[in-house]
């Protein structure tokens, strides 16, 4: 391409030459001019000469000539004689017929016969003729194109050597065509060239510049350009077609959406109509029921009378044809308000109504078949009377809307919700409701978690008035006890076959001589007749040779309507012994029972390698093995059961975390934030038991054993409440258990910890059978008290011990109901004396060193007024395991006490001696007393 500055200069020079040519007159001189002399040897020059540049046909758009240069044949004069655009050439530069090629080059062939014309052709012929150009250099600009070699010229048309050597310049060339062609190559300076399909120029300039610098796009580029233009047109057409398709799809989608909306509107209209019809049906049903209930029997009597009068003839004819008897229709007294069809006067037969007149506070229920007399319904608390009870209609009551009658009953910011017989304050905590939010004549129902109206007893005496959290009790004040106790012997059922196995389990038989209105003992199980809270204790001693451990547990089954399979309350595992000796274990738990609940003891084996007749030997103790403490709900006691959340790794110091299974009052008893302890909201006495199953590995476990400690934290300081010791095992399953009673204040926390030797690998685990369970019962201090003691530092039996009593020293504070005999009193440090009648529970854990084959611990009752001396409970244990330093034995029992009852503990060693009894830890006794 040529730079723009020289091009502009070239265009300006061409324009100036053009105007100079116009300024010259239209002269024609020479022999070839029209009317010239024939003898003038000079050629014809001028604007009107034939074959001049101005006489060519102007370059216009011609479809047939598109893509090639416009050629003007010599000898076709188109210019007018007086045309101002005809250029002027002086005589010194005669004009030569000049035809341009396709690209505007002076390469057209010129036929010339005159010598002068041949000479002019030589002057016009360019120096660098492109006919000899071959290769890519033809595309290069002229200034950098290699120079063409000279060619030899022979003939008349060749220029003379003197002309060439003399440096004569070639004759002037026509610049109009070259300028127009240059403008076509550069659209920004003028109109596009005709070769590219543009319109012809109005004025065309031809400047004969050096050939090769005014090139136009090649045919390949033009074809590519046309193809791209056609491709763009096709793409635009395809896009437009796609737009049309998209518009059609959008229109269809809008139509479908409109149809769907119309269908939804129709469905909503149908639902609304259905709801309206349902409301109408409900309203009609309500009106019908009100009409049936409120309609007097006189109207019904009139309708029945008219009905029978209308159909009397038909009934009489049917009766005569079938029974051949005459019937008469009699109308009873209006006060009876019934219609009877009777036969003969001496054989009355009621047709409608109850068989006999109903008594006072009764009505005839016509909805039954046949009609029967029913007792009139009493309006429950929170309802008011609408209509009184009549012989034919029941009493009608309506719920009182407390939220409407007392808008501010729950406060200004709390929403009130009306409930049948009461109301509920939404968003109010149970603690706020207990503080008296329900108001007068209402109490907080903890089960429904709402305020309920207190019972008015309907004229009956009020035994217990209505309180903030309890309803009033109507009737005469009864002497029902707050607590009771019951005991039974436990027997192993006889094997029906010699090869009977314990696996998967068998039920132990419960036998008792005591009869009680609290429960019934049938088929070896207990069936409760009253609801309340029960604490169970079972002392079990067995010698077995079974492969693997045994498990003894307690199970409570619900009624058939509530629960079929029941649930396991608690269980303890008895490890497989290395030698043949008795093992004594104690199982305890607390639970809430209802009438028709059944209780049973079970003995299980994990495999079939335990024969009932050969591998089991249960020790027959002298006292009942099972005892229970029953607490009435009137005491305000709370029971809770929780399972331990077991870790997945071994550890020497284990603080269990708990998950609550059941609790009767979560406000009083609840877990701490970390679930590692139990927090009490109010002061009282707590009876607890924790039973944890474990698997131990290591001889250090056998030598040092395990300890289970209960801590009572008060105001940030923790005190040891109780401790129990358990002999260790190696590669065995066993259980460690602790039971006791402790007094707590509001805000106290009770937590537990199991300790083992550092070289002992212990794995704690559990399942749904209750082998890792915490049970406790909280009792208010007004009806219960507890005393804790440990063995005395001096006076303990040692050596050959035969039924010798143990001496104790008190650890906890004194209680007004329980007293340990002190110095100067009979049986000092031996007897525990009760000062009020009630029910007692004793839990003893003893840690000692002995060599006895059998060691017995017995709870004795001293003889007193209306009481017989004798054992209350007993537990036995065999010889110490080989390699262990300490052994343990304990018992638990519940029984009745009177004012002045005295208890003491005796120790008996059979075939051996007692070496030491520790008083620092692992030996303690806790006594719970509950008012009768």
C-alpha positions, 0 to 999 in steps of 0.5 A: 500500500502507498502511504497517504501523504504521497497519495494526496500529493499525487492527487493534487498534482493530477487535479492541477494538470487536469485544470491546466489542460482545460485552460488550453483551447480546444485546438487540433493540429496535424494531418489527422485533424479534421480539416487539416492539411494533408501535408503536415507531417505532425500528428494530430493533437488536441481535444478533438483528435480521434483516439484521444483520452477525452474521447473515451466512453466514461467509466460506468457500471456495466454488469457484463464488464464487472470484475475486469477493467473498462476498455475504450477502443481507439477510433470511437470518439465519445467526447464532444468537441467543446467538452471542458474535460478534454485534456490538452497536450502541447505539440511537443508531446503528441498524444498517442492512443492509450488503452489501459488494462484491467488494473489500470496499467498501460499494458494494452496493445496498440496497433500503429502503422505510422512512424510517428505513432510508433515513436509515441508508443515507445514513449508511452510504454512504461519502463517496468512492464509487468509482462515480464514479471513472474512470481511473488515480486509482482505483488510488491510495491514498485520501489522495492521490486527488483528492476526489470532487465532491458529487452532488445527492441528491433523494428520501427517502433523501437525508440532511437538510441539518441532519444534514450541516451539523451535523457528525454523523458517519456511523453506525459501520461493521462492521470485521470484514470490513475487518480480514480483508480487510486481513490477506488482502492482507498474508500476513505478518500473517494468512492469505491472502484467499479471493480468492487461493485461500486457506482462509477465516479462522476469525474475520473482522473487518470494519473500515470503513476509507476505501475504496481503501486495502485493495486486493487484486491485480487479476485480470491479476496473478492470471492472470499468477501462475497462468500462471507457476506452470503454466510452472514446473510444465511446466519441472519436468516437462521437467527430470525427463524430461531427467533420466530420459533422461540416466540412461538414456544413462549406463546405456547408456554404462556397459553399453558400457564394460563390453562394451568392457572385456570385449572388451579382456580377451578380446584380452589373454587371446588375446595371452597365449595366443599369446605362450605358444604362441610361447614353447612353439614356441621352446622346442620349436625349441631342444630340436629343434636341440639334439637334432639337433646333439648326437645321435650318428650311431650313433643316426642309423645305427640309425634309417637301418638299421631304415628300410632294412630295413623298406623293402628289399623294396619298393626291390628290387622297384622296382629289378628292374622298372625297371633289371633289376639287382640291388642289395645293401645294404651297411653302411659302417664305423661310424667313417664313420657313413654308410649307402650303397646300392651296386650292384655291388662294383666300382661304389660309389655313395654314397647319404648323407653327403659324397662323400669322407671329411672331413679334420681340423678338418672336418665333414660338413654334411648341411644342404647339398644334396648334403652337403659337408665344411666347416671347423670353426668356431672359437669367437670371443673372448668365447665358450667351448666346449660340444662339440668338432668331430666328423665329423658335427657342428660345434663348439658355442660359447656366449657368456660372460656377463661381467656375471654372472661379474664383477658389479662389472666396470662399477662399483657404480653403472653397469649392465652389459649383456652383448653377444655376445663382450663387454659394455657399460657403460651411461652410460660415456663413450668417454673413460672406456672408453679409459682402461682401463675394459674391464679385462684381456683386453678392449679398447674397440671404437670402432665398436660402442662396447662392450668386446670380448674380445681375440683369443687367436690360438689358438696363433699368434704375436701380432704386435701385443698387445691394447691399450685401444682395439685388438685383438691382431693374430695372425700373423707380424709383417709389413713392411707400410708405414705410409705409401705414395705414388702419382702419375699424369698427368691427361689430358683425354679426347678429344672424340668429336664436334666439338660435345661439351660439358663440361656436365654433366661429364666424367671426366678420365683417370688414367694412371700407369706405377707399379704398386702393391699399394695400388690398381689403375688401370683405365679412367681411375679408381683402385680401392683394394685396401686400407683406410686413410686417403688424402690426394689432391693435384691440380695442374690448369692450363687456359686456357678461353673458356667462358661462366661458370666451370669446376669441377674436383673429386674423387669417391669411389664406394663398392662396388656393395653399399654405395653406387651414386652415391658422394659428392663429396670436394672441388671448386674453381672456375676463374673465367671470365678477362677475357683468354686466359691459363692459370689454375692451381688445386690441389685437395686432400682427405682421406678414409677408403677401403675395398677396392673404393672407386673414385676419379675426377676430374671437370670440370664446367660450369654450362651448355652454353656450353663446347665440349670441343675448342674452349674447353679447353686443358689445360697439359701439365706435366712432372711428375705432376699427381695424387699421393696419400699413403696412411696405414695404420690402424696409424699411428692417424691420424684423418680428418675432413671438414666442410662450411661453414655459409654466411651469408646476407649480405655481409661483409668478414671471414668466419670460417666455421662448420663441420658435420661430415660424417664423422670416424673418431675424434670423441674426438681430432678434434672441433669447438669449441662454436661450430663455428668451429674444430677442437679436438685432444685429443692432440698430433700433426701435422695436414694440412689444406685449406680450399676456399671458393667465393665470388662477388665484386662490385667493382673493389676486389676485383680490385685487392687480392684475397682472403686465407685465413688459418689460426690455431692457438690455444694457451693462449688465444693465436692464431698464424698457421699459414699464409696463402694469397692469391687474385687478386680478380674482379669479377662472377665466381665463384671459389674461395679455397683454403689447404693446409698442415701444422702441429704441434699439442698437446693442446687446440689449436684450428685456425680459419680466416678469409677477408679481403677489401677493405672496398669489395668485396661478397662472397657465400660459398656452397656446395653438396653438390659439396664446393666449400666443404669442410674436410678434415684428417688428424691423425697422431700425433707418433710417426710424423709431423713437420712443418716450415714456412718462408717465402721469404728476405728476400734473394737472391730472383730478380727480373727475367728469371728462368729456372729459378732456385731460391728461398731460404727461411728456417725459421719453425717449430721444427726436426724430427729428420726434416726440415732446411733447409740452413743457413749453411756447408752446401751449398745453404744456404737452398735445399735441404730435406734428409730424415734418415729415409726415409718419405713426404713431402707438400709444399704451396707458396703463392707471392705475387708481382708479374710480367709473365710470360705463363706462370710455372712453379713446380717442385718438384725432387729433387736427385740422390743415392743410388739417386735420380734428379734431376728434377721431382716436381711442377709448377704453371703460371699465366698473366699477371696479370689487368688491374687486380690488384696481386698474383698467386699460384701454388702446388703440392701433391704427395706422394712417397717420400723416403729418408735424405738426399733433398734438395728445392728449388723453382725459378721460371721466367718465360716472356716477361716478368719477375718484379718482386717476391716477398713474404715477409710473408704469402701465401708459405709452404711446409709439409712433412709427413713420415710414417714408412714 
